Amino acid sequence: MNCKIILFFLLGFFIAKKSVCQIPQEKAPDTIINQLIGTYTDGYTSILRIEYKYDKLFIIPSFKKGIYLIDTSNPNDLMVTEIFSETTKPLPYNYDAHGNILSLYWEGINLFKKKTKNLQLIELLISNDHTSAVEQYLKHRNKLNVDRLFSIGIFILDSLPSQIETAQEIFEIITTLQPKNADGFYHLARTYMSLKKRELAKSAFQRSIQLGSKYKMQISYYLSIINSDVPNLKYPSIDFNKLFSLPRASEIKAIKENWKRNFNPPSEGIIELDTLFNENGFKGRIKVLSYDQDGEIKYGAIFVPENDKLNKFPAIVEAKGIDWQYSGLDLSYRPKLAGYLGEEANSFIYIIPSVRGETMTFLDKIFKSDGLPNNGWVGATEDYLSFFNVAYNYLGDKLDMSRIIAFGDSRGGTVAMLAGIRDKRFNSVINWTGPIDWVNYMDGANGITLKEQVILGLNKGIMPESGTPGQFIDWYFYKGGDINQELIRYKIIASSPLYFLDELPNNFMIHYGKEDLQVPVQNGYRLVDEWIKAKRDTSNFKFFFHENIGHNLNPYEAIIETRKFILKNYFE
């Protein structure tokens, strides 16, 4: 999975939308901004909202990914910037004699500002009223642009997993209007697969074949999965049903005991680099330390600020993500959170572990940790904890042990959670898009379970660069060439924070993208459900689900809310 989150330090370009944790609409300045705020639609296939939050005005379009910021500095010439691609284009609008905005021109379509509370057809389509949506669209069939509906349905299937039910409605409308549309039935079947309605998917795939589908190879693949015709050819000795079954209480207990009994982190390190550093909002010294862990030499970095006002410092321990190439860590772009904390950046010490088999670089210096990089979850967590212990002993009284934060994004978010579970010296955890459960919550958006993808991947010999299934195989099946079901099972469960949530500190923040195709947003939803079900303290449990965004979080929302969380806990 691509674990790099795009960083923007020009916060003026950032824009955000919150879902489960709704932020009240901020009061906008009395300018054209107030006129622009509202919902715009053509009634049938296009709809967007304009909202004012974080002192910014932004567009939230349905059926489109991205963060769109409106520049109102020249009211006669509005411009819209999509912050990830940094593309800018005009936003033409029409108004009446009184200066009231009537419509906007967006993506080649004139969208009228909604004046009443009556639901338009497009609003039915994106609501939960499935039956009414289909019925009303069929009543207005003469006014529909079916080709546009079709393209919207395809885009949702490929890019917007949270809106799959809307894609189902779209293709049910299309196949009703055009009952001999083979492509329509193929894509309808895909929506059923995504929604785990496999019998309906089977019927729709078969209907597409009967109508002469051009997708015969893909349909054959799907039908083999639906019919459970996926043999375990590569490793017949492995029971995949048992491998991906829910953990028993005894297994969870055994893992906890193993952590306590068999993990002995090192305490001493050797300084390999000590130099001034003044980048990314941080000013102070960077120190790279090496340490010996069971005969392997590994590395990490400590950023110590210049700050005469503090005798003891809170600390942030950052964990990086992972990709199929096991890309290294360039310290020139760290600490990540220092750039977000503004004037408080130099009130923290930053501890940044490297992990086994990966490199840590600074200018022309390269530090490569020993070990196999594909032991990248359980192993990475132990490296994270090991270097934290080395840093703890090295820094001594400089650390304020009542204020230690574990932070990470993607794989790093999982590592941060596991660290907070395993080491009680962490009193806050911040997780950006980390997987929480490799047993149940990393299935594909196409409705094919991770177990099925792994079996197919092993049969075909897929490589890590192919995506999550190939990477999962590399992470969990191969360790120096051996295949051991008991070890694989242990690593899968021990890499899944969901089963150890009772050990996490109460100060806990999570961020997930609703349209994430790599780490499904269901990971975040399940965390919230389990936290509440366990009756954990919710006063400082903060959760954010970013709309129209995938694995690369909405940087504006993630940065601002994370900064607020840290400063509230440590400086108020």
Solvent accessible surface area in square Angstrom, and as a share of the most:
residue,aa,sasa,rsa
1,M,11,0.05
2,N,80,0.41
3,C,6,0.04
4,K,135,0.57
5,I,14,0.07
6,I,68,0.35
7,L,57,0.28
8,F,28,0.12
9,F,104,0.43
10,L,126,0.63
11,L,68,0.34
12,G,40,0.39
13,F,90,0.37
14,F,0,0.00
15,I,1,0.01
16,A,1,0.01
17,K,14,0.06
18,K,3,0.01
19,S,20,0.13
20,V,74,0.42
21,C,35,0.21
22,Q,116,0.52
23,I,36,0.18
24,P,108,0.68
25,Q,85,0.38
26,E,52,0.23
27,K,192,0.81
28,A,8,0.06
29,P,63,0.39
30,D,136,0.70
31,T,77,0.45
32,I,28,0.14
33,I,21,0.11
34,N,67,0.34
35,Q,62,0.27
36,L,0,0.00
37,I,43,0.22
38,G,23,0.22
39,T,34,0.20
40,Y,0,0.00
41,T,8,0.05
42,D,42,0.22
43,G,6,0.06
44,Y,54,0.21
45,T,5,0.03
46,S,7,0.05
47,I,13,0.07
48,L,2,0.01
49,R,71,0.26
50,I,1,0.01
51,E,24,0.11
52,Y,13,0.05
53,K,6,0.02
54,Y,22,0.09
55,D,105,0.54
56,K,56,0.24
57,L,6,0.03
58,F,3,0.01
59,I,2,0.01
60,I,9,0.04
61,P,3,0.02
62,S,29,0.19
63,F,18,0.08
64,K,59,0.25
65,K,63,0.27
66,G,8,0.08
67,I,9,0.05
68,Y,13,0.05
69,L,18,0.09
70,I,8,0.04
71,D,70,0.36
72,T,28,0.16
73,S,99,0.64
74,N,74,0.38
75,P,60,0.38
76,N,139,0.71
77,D,75,0.39
78,L,3,0.01
79,M,55,0.24
80,V,3,0.01
81,T,18,0.11
82,E,20,0.09
83,I,2,0.01
84,F,47,0.19
85,S,69,0.44
86,E,128,0.57
87,T,82,0.48
88,T,77,0.45
89,K,80,0.34
90,P,83,0.52
91,L,3,0.01
92,P,69,0.43
93,Y,40,0.15
94,N,78,0.40
95,Y,133,0.51
96,D,43,0.23
97,A,108,0.84
98,H,161,0.72
99,G,37,0.35
100,N,56,0.29
101,I,4,0.02
102,L,70,0.35
103,S,1,0.01
104,L,0,0.00
105,Y,109,0.41
106,W,17,0.06
107,E,81,0.36
108,G,53,0.51
109,I,39,0.20
110,N,54,0.27
111,L,1,0.00
112,F,119,0.50
113,K,37,0.16
114,K,43,0.18
115,K,140,0.59
116,T,79,0.46
117,K,193,0.82
118,N,109,0.56
119,L,108,0.54
120,Q,66,0.29
121,L,18,0.09
122,I,0,0.00
123,E,24,0.11
124,L,22,0.11
125,L,0,0.00
126,I,70,0.35
127,S,40,0.26
128,N,144,0.74
129,D,66,0.34
130,H,64,0.28
131,T,86,0.50
132,S,32,0.21
133,A,0,0.00
134,V,23,0.13
135,E,92,0.41
136,Q,51,0.23
137,Y,0,0.00
138,L,33,0.16
139,K,148,0.63
140,H,59,0.27
141,R,116,0.42
142,N,147,0.75
143,K,132,0.56
144,L,21,0.10
145,N,84,0.43
146,V,30,0.17
147,D,118,0.61
148,R,72,0.26
149,L,0,0.00
150,F,44,0.18
151,S,60,0.38
152,I,8,0.04
153,G,0,0.00
154,I,44,0.22
155,F,72,0.30
156,I,0,0.00
157,L,16,0.08
158,D,71,0.37
159,S,21,0.13
160,L,0,0.00
161,P,34,0.21
162,S,55,0.36
163,Q,35,0.16
164,I,10,0.05
165,E,103,0.46
166,T,10,0.06
167,A,0,0.00
168,Q,14,0.06
169,E,4,0.02
170,I,0,0.00
171,F,0,0.00
172,E,33,0.15
173,I,0,0.00
174,I,0,0.00
175,T,11,0.06
176,T,72,0.42
177,L,37,0.18
178,Q,71,0.31
179,P,76,0.48
180,K,165,0.70
181,N,36,0.18
182,A,16,0.12
183,D,38,0.19
184,G,0,0.00
185,F,33,0.14
186,Y,12,0.04
187,H,10,0.05
188,L,11,0.05
189,A,0,0.00
190,R,44,0.16
191,T,0,0.00
192,Y,18,0.07
193,M,0,0.00
194,S,21,0.14
195,L,46,0.23
196,K,123,0.52
197,K,79,0.34
198,R,58,0.21
199,E,127,0.57
200,L,94,0.47
201,A,0,0.00
202,K,57,0.24
203,S,67,0.43
204,A,6,0.05
205,F,0,0.00
206,Q,77,0.34
207,R,86,0.31
208,S,0,0.00
209,I,64,0.33
210,Q,128,0.57
211,L,45,0.22
212,G,52,0.50
213,S,2,0.01
214,K,146,0.62
215,Y,46,0.18
216,K,114,0.48
217,M,164,0.73
218,Q,80,0.35
219,I,1,0.01
220,S,70,0.45
221,Y,76,0.29
222,Y,21,0.08
223,L,33,0.17
224,S,33,0.21
225,I,3,0.02
226,I,23,0.11
227,N,66,0.34
228,S,98,0.63
229,D,91,0.47
230,V,27,0.16
231,P,74,0.46
232,N,40,0.20
233,L,123,0.61
234,K,105,0.44
235,Y,43,0.16
236,P,105,0.66
237,S,105,0.67
238,I,9,0.04
239,D,64,0.33
240,F,11,0.04
241,N,105,0.54
242,K,117,0.50
243,L,0,0.00
244,F,20,0.08
245,S,43,0.28
246,L,114,0.57
247,P,19,0.12
248,R,144,0.52
249,A,86,0.66
250,S,71,0.45
251,E,28,0.12
252,I,32,0.16
253,K,129,0.55
254,A,53,0.41
255,I,7,0.04
256,K,45,0.19
257,E,76,0.34
258,N,38,0.19
259,W,20,0.07
260,K,173,0.73
261,R,153,0.56
262,N,91,0.47
263,F,36,0.15
264,N,126,0.64
265,P,48,0.30
266,P,24,0.15
267,S,45,0.29
268,E,135,0.60
269,G,28,0.27
270,I,122,0.62
271,I,80,0.40
272,E,81,0.37
273,L,30,0.15
274,D,60,0.31
275,T,41,0.24
276,L,114,0.57
277,F,10,0.04
278,N,101,0.52
279,E,97,0.43
280,N,35,0.18
281,G,48,0.47
282,F,1,0.00
283,K,103,0.44
284,G,1,0.01
285,R,88,0.32
286,I,0,0.00
287,K,28,0.12
288,V,0,0.00
289,L,1,0.00
290,S,6,0.04
291,Y,6,0.02
292,D,79,0.41
293,Q,14,0.06
294,D,144,0.74
295,G,63,0.61
296,E,61,0.27
297,I,68,0.35
298,K,2,0.01
299,Y,35,0.13
300,G,0,0.00
301,A,0,0.00
302,I,0,0.00
303,F,0,0.00
304,V,17,0.10
305,P,10,0.06
306,E,96,0.43
307,N,34,0.18
308,D,151,0.78
309,K,188,0.80
310,L,53,0.26
311,N,139,0.71
312,K,100,0.42
313,F,7,0.03
314,P,0,0.00
315,A,0,0.00
316,I,0,0.00
317,V,0,0.00
318,E,1,0.01
319,A,8,0.06
320,K,25,0.11
321,G,8,0.08
322,I,3,0.01
323,D,22,0.11
324,W,103,0.36
325,Q,115,0.51
326,Y,35,0.13
327,S,35,0.23
328,G,36,0.35
329,L,7,0.03
330,D,57,0.30
331,L,0,0.00
332,S,31,0.20
333,Y,149,0.57
334,R,32,0.12
335,P,1,0.00
336,K,10,0.04
337,L,1,0.00
338,A,1,0.01
339,G,25,0.24
340,Y,11,0.04
341,L,1,0.00
342,G,47,0.45
343,E,155,0.69
344,E,43,0.19
345,A,0,0.00
346,N,39,0.20
347,S,11,0.07
348,F,0,0.00
349,I,0,0.00
350,Y,0,0.00
351,I,0,0.00
352,I,2,0.01
353,P,5,0.03
354,S,3,0.02
355,V,13,0.07
356,R,33,0.12
357,G,10,0.10
358,E,3,0.01
359,T,40,0.23
360,M,0,0.00
361,T,35,0.20
362,F,13,0.06
363,L,142,0.71
364,D,119,0.62
365,K,94,0.40
366,I,123,0.62
367,F,23,0.09
368,K,122,0.52
369,S,1,0.01
370,D,61,0.32
371,G,29,0.28
372,L,82,0.41
373,P,36,0.23
374,N,19,0.09
375,N,18,0.09
376,G,3,0.03
377,W,3,0.01
378,V,16,0.09
379,G,1,0.01
380,A,1,0.00
381,T,0,0.00
382,E,38,0.17
383,D,0,0.00
384,Y,3,0.01
385,L,6,0.03
386,S,0,0.00
387,F,0,0.00
388,F,0,0.00
389,N,17,0.09
390,V,1,0.00
391,A,0,0.00
392,Y,76,0.29
393,N,68,0.35
394,Y,84,0.32
395,L,13,0.06
396,G,39,0.38
397,D,121,0.62
398,K,91,0.39
399,L,4,0.02
400,D,25,0.13
401,M,65,0.29
402,S,78,0.51
403,R,50,0.18
404,I,0,0.00
405,I,0,0.00
406,A,0,0.00
407,F,1,0.00
408,G,0,0.00
409,D,3,0.01
410,S,0,0.00
411,R,2,0.01
412,G,0,0.00
413,G,0,0.00
414,T,0,0.00
415,V,3,0.02
416,A,0,0.00
417,M,0,0.00
418,L,2,0.01
419,A,0,0.00
420,G,1,0.01
421,I,5,0.03
422,R,43,0.16
423,D,19,0.10
424,K,128,0.54
425,R,62,0.23
426,F,5,0.02
427,N,38,0.19
428,S,0,0.00
429,V,0,0.00
430,I,0,0.00
431,N,0,0.00
432,W,2,0.01
433,T,0,0.00
434,G,0,0.00
435,P,0,0.00
436,I,0,0.00
437,D,0,0.00
438,W,0,0.00
439,V,10,0.06
440,N,64,0.33
441,Y,48,0.18
442,M,7,0.03
443,D,31,0.16
444,G,24,0.23
445,A,41,0.32
446,N,61,0.31
447,G,2,0.02
448,I,1,0.00
449,T,38,0.22
450,L,3,0.01
451,K,56,0.24
452,E,27,0.12
453,Q,29,0.13
454,V,0,0.00
455,I,17,0.09
456,L,24,0.12
457,G,3,0.03
458,L,7,0.03
459,N,45,0.23
460,K,135,0.57
461,G,49,0.47
462,I,54,0.27
463,M,117,0.52
464,P,24,0.15
465,E,88,0.40
466,S,70,0.45
467,G,22,0.22
468,T,25,0.14
469,P,24,0.15
470,G,2,0.02
471,Q,6,0.03
472,F,0,0.00
473,I,6,0.03
474,D,25,0.13
475,W,4,0.01
476,Y,3,0.01
477,F,3,0.01
478,Y,72,0.27
479,K,85,0.36
480,G,72,0.69
481,G,64,0.61
482,D,70,0.36
483,I,54,0.28
484,N,72,0.37
485,Q,48,0.21
486,E,145,0.65
487,L,58,0.29
488,I,3,0.01
489,R,22,0.08
490,Y,53,0.20
491,K,10,0.04
492,I,0,0.00
493,I,2,0.01
494,A,3,0.02
495,S,0,0.00
496,S,0,0.00
497,P,0,0.00
498,L,14,0.07
499,Y,36,0.14
500,F,0,0.00
501,L,18,0.09
502,D,97,0.50
503,E,52,0.24
504,L,5,0.02
505,P,22,0.14
506,N,67,0.34
507,N,39,0.20
508,F,0,0.00
509,M,1,0.01
510,I,0,0.00
511,H,0,0.00
512,Y,1,0.00
513,G,0,0.00
514,K,39,0.17
515,E,2,0.01
516,D,4,0.02
517,L,85,0.42
518,Q,55,0.25
519,V,0,0.00
520,P,24,0.15
521,V,6,0.04
522,Q,89,0.39
523,N,0,0.00
524,G,0,0.00
525,Y,72,0.27
526,R,64,0.23
527,L,0,0.00
528,V,14,0.08
529,D,83,0.43
530,E,34,0.15
531,W,1,0.00
532,I,96,0.49
533,K,142,0.60
534,A,69,0.53
535,K,183,0.78
536,R,45,0.16
537,D,68,0.35
538,T,73,0.43
539,S,81,0.52
540,N,17,0.09
541,F,7,0.03
542,K,65,0.28
543,F,34,0.14
544,F,13,0.05
545,F,1,0.00
546,H,0,0.00
547,E,39,0.18
548,N,5,0.03
549,I,5,0.03
550,G,12,0.12
551,H,10,0.04
552,N,42,0.22
553,L,0,0.00
554,N,0,0.00
555,P,4,0.02
556,Y,15,0.06
557,E,0,0.00
558,A,1,0.00
559,I,3,0.02
560,I,37,0.19
561,E,11,0.05
562,T,1,0.00
563,R,70,0.25
564,K,108,0.46
565,F,8,0.03
566,I,1,0.00
567,L,26,0.13
568,K,103,0.43
569,N,38,0.20
570,Y,17,0.06
571,F,76,0.32
572,E,169,0.76
